[in-house]
């Protein structure tokens, strides 16, 4: 619908410009969402943005201040509710917000 080759000649100039802009936006979205790796990065960023806006931030913690659990290969930190925050080494590189496994609090991991 928005592809430049599909535009009819009788479309007003202002609308053509809007359609071209819309086509560019769709093309950029496809480049991100059409690739598994870039889609994963996009999803993580969106999740982090959503958490920052809607969930209460309990604390900011440096990764080295969290406990390393060598059996489960992850970092943990106790929540004030009695639950815990858990993040794997790989996740710690990709995300900065971690949810408690029991309540709605989150922590921000500082690098």
C-alpha positions in Angstrom: 0.0 0.0 0.0 2.8 2.5 0.9 5.4 1.2 -1.5 6.5 4.1 -3.9 5.9 1.9 -7.0 2.2 1.4 -6.0 1.3 5.1 -5.7 -1.1 6.4 -8.3 -0.4 9.6 -10.2 -3.5 11.4 -8.9 -2.4 11.4 -5.2 -1.8 15.0 -3.8 1.9 15.9 -3.3 1.6 16.2 0.5 0.0 12.8 0.8 2.8 11.3 -1.4 5.3 12.6 1.0 3.4 11.1 4.0 3.2 7.7 2.2 6.9 7.7 1.4 7.7 8.5 5.1 5.4 5.7 6.2 7.1 3.3 3.8 10.5 4.3 5.3 9.2 3.6 8.8 7.8 0.2 7.8 11.1 -0.7 6.1 13.1 0.3 9.2 10.8 -1.7 11.4 11.1 -4.8 9.2 14.9 -4.5 9.3 14.8 -4.7 13.1 11.9 -7.2 13.6 12.7 -9.4 10.6 16.1 -10.5 12.1 16.0 -12.7 15.3 19.0 -11.0 16.9 17.9 -7.4 16.4 14.3 -8.4 17.4 15.6 -9.8 20.6 17.6 -6.6 21.4 14.5 -4.5 20.5 12.2 -6.6 22.8 14.7 -6.3 25.7 14.9 -2.6 25.3 11.1 -2.3 25.1 10.7 -4.5 28.2 13.3 -2.4 30.1 11.5 0.9 29.0 8.1 -0.6 30.1 9.5 -1.6 33.5 11.1 1.7 34.1 7.8 3.5 33.5 5.4 1.2 35.3 7.1 -0.8 38.0 8.6 0.6 41.3 12.4 0.7 41.4 13.5 -0.7 44.7 17.3 -0.2 44.4 20.3 0.3 42.2 22.8 -2.5 42.7 26.2 -3.0 41.2 26.6 -6.5 39.7 29.7 -7.2 41.8 27.6 -6.5 44.9 25.2 -9.4 44.0 25.9 -13.0 45.1 27.2 -15.4 42.5 25.5 -18.8 42.7 28.0 -21.2 41.0 25.6 -24.1 41.0 22.9 -22.2 39.1 25.3 -20.0 37.2 23.6 -16.7 38.1 23.7 -13.6 40.3 21.2 -13.2 43.1 20.2 -10.5 45.4 17.6 -10.7 48.3 14.5 -8.5 48.0 13.0 -6.9 51.1 9.9 -9.0 50.6 11.9 -12.2 51.1 12.0 -13.1 47.4 15.1 -12.7 45.3 16.3 -11.1 42.1 18.1 -13.5 39.8 20.0 -12.7 36.6 22.4 -14.9 34.6 25.7 -13.6 33.4 24.5 -13.2 29.8 21.3 -11.4 30.9 23.3 -9.0 33.1 25.1 -7.9 29.9 21.9 -7.3 28.0 19.4 -5.9 30.6 19.7 -3.5 33.5 16.4 -4.1 35.2 15.5 -7.3 37.1 12.2 -8.3 38.6 11.8 -9.9 42.0 10.5 -13.4 41.8 7.9 -12.8 44.4 6.7 -9.2 44.4 6.4 -6.3 41.9 9.7 -4.6 42.9 12.6 -4.3 40.5 16.3 -3.4 40.8 18.5 -1.7 38.4 21.8 -3.3 37.8 24.7 -0.9 37.4 27.7 -1.8 35.4 
